[in-house]
């Protein structure tokens, strides 16, 4: 069974954790035991995780801790996992997720993503609307069951 690392924007952490819980439950039902690495997002009472990276960077505690968490995720999780799963809800790739995607590609990982890129009219148009990053995704895998089949 292959191991998988999840990479996602903080704004989707609730949805991503629900996806991971469903994956774990399916695996347990089938007697499978995948190794799942998930991001360790900062747990805060405010809605900072729902804001853009630019807005998050204006928060001192976020700004001083994010680099360490991203570094840890890249070198302790992305580097050792067999597969990288980009939890790009509605096709969105944030700043850190885009970096993790490129790192996974450079390391030769198989990369799956939750969604295709959405239509340009509804997709955030900024630095991270980078077309080359889409070329690094091997396949769209939209359910926990589909992902579990690929990890087996």
C-alpha positions in Angstrom: 0.0 0.0 0.0 1.3 3.4 -1.0 1.6 6.3 1.4 0.0 9.7 0.5 0.6 13.2 1.6 -2.2 15.8 1.4 -1.4 19.4 0.3 -4.1 22.1 0.4 -4.8 25.7 1.1 -5.7 26.3 4.7 -9.1 27.7 3.5 -10.1 24.1 2.7 -8.9 22.4 5.8 -12.4 21.4 7.1 -13.3 19.8 3.7 -9.8 18.2 3.4 -10.0 16.7 6.9 -13.5 15.3 6.1 -12.1 13.7 2.9 -9.2 12.2 4.9 -11.6 10.8 7.5 -13.7 9.2 4.7 -10.5 7.7 3.2 -9.5 6.3 6.6 -13.0 4.9 7.2 -13.1 3.2 3.8 -9.6 1.8 4.3 -10.6 0.4 7.7 -13.7 -1.2 6.3 -11.5 -3.0 3.7 -8.8 -4.0 6.1 -6.3 -1.6 4.5 -3.9 0.6 6.4 -2.6 3.5 4.3 -0.1 5.9 5.7 -1.6 9.3 5.4 0.4 12.5 6.0 -1.8 15.6 6.4 -0.8 19.3 6.8 -0.6 20.6 10.4 -2.5 23.8 10.0 -2.5 26.3 12.8 -5.6 26.0 14.9 -7.0 29.5 15.5 -10.3 30.8 16.8 -10.5 33.5 14.1 -11.2 33.1 10.4 -7.7 33.8 9.3 -7.5 30.5 7.4 -10.3 31.7 5.1 -8.4 34.8 4.0 -6.0 35.2 1.1 -2.3 34.4 1.7 -1.6 38.2 1.4 -4.1 38.9 4.2 -2.7 36.0 6.4 0.8 37.4 6.0 -0.3 40.6 7.7 -0.8 38.6 10.9 2.4 38.5 12.9 2.0 35.0 14.4 1.0 33.5 11.1 3.9 35.2 9.3 6.5 34.0 11.9 5.3 30.4 11.9 4.2 29.6 8.3 7.7 29.1 6.9 8.5 26.4 9.5 5.3 24.6 9.0 5.7 24.6 5.2 9.3 23.5 5.5 8.3 20.7 7.9 5.5 19.6 5.5 7.9 19.5 2.5 10.8 17.8 4.1 9.1 15.5 6.6 6.0 14.5 4.6 6.1 15.3 0.9 9.7 14.0 0.6 8.8 10.6 2.2 5.3 9.9 0.8 4.8 7.8 -2.3 1.9 9.9 -3.7 1.0 13.5 -3.4 -2.7 14.4 -3.3 -3.5 18.1 -4.1 -6.7 19.0 -2.4 -7.5 21.8 -4.8 -11.2 22.4 -4.1 -12.8 24.1 -7.1 -9.4 24.0 -8.8 -7.7 26.5 -6.5 -4.0 26.2 -5.8 -2.7 28.6 -3.1 0.9 29.8 -2.7 2.2 27.1 -0.5 0.3 24.3 -2.2 1.7 25.4 -5.5 5.2 25.1 -4.0 4.5 21.7 -2.6 3.2 20.6 -6.0 6.4 21.6 -7.7 8.5 19.9 -4.9 6.5 16.7 -5.3 7.0 16.8 -9.1 10.8 17.4 -8.7 10.9 14.4 -6.4 9.2 12.2 -9.0 6.0 11.6 -7.0 2.8 10.6 -8.6 0.5 13.5 -8.2 -3.3 13.4 -8.0 -5.7 16.4 -7.6 -9.3 16.7 -6.4 -10.5 19.0 -9.2 -9.7 20.4 -12.5 -9.0 24.1 -12.8 -12.3 26.0 -13.0 -13.3 28.3 -15.7 -11.2 31.5 -15.8 -14.2 33.7 -14.9 -14.6 32.1 -11.5 -11.0 31.2 -10.8 -8.8 33.6 -8.7 -6.5 35.4 -11.1 -3.2 36.0 -9.4 0.4 34.8 -9.3 -0.7 31.2 -8.5 -2.9 30.9 -11.5 0.1 29.2 -13.1 -0.7 27.0 -16.1 2.5 25.0 -15.8 1.6 23.6 -12.4 -1.5 22.0 -14.0 0.8 19.9 -16.3 2.4 18.3 -13.2 -0.9 16.6 -12.1 -1.1 13.1 -13.3 -4.8 12.5 -12.7 -8.0 13.9 -11.2 -9.2 11.8 -8.3 -12.4 13.2 -6.9 -13.5 10.7 -4.2 -11.8 8.9 -1.3 -12.8 5.6 -2.8 -11.0 6.4 -6.1 -7.9 7.5 -4.2 -7.9 4.4 -2.0 -8.0 2.2 -5.2 -4.9 4.0 -6.5 -3.0 3.6 -3.2 -3.7 -0.2 -3.1 
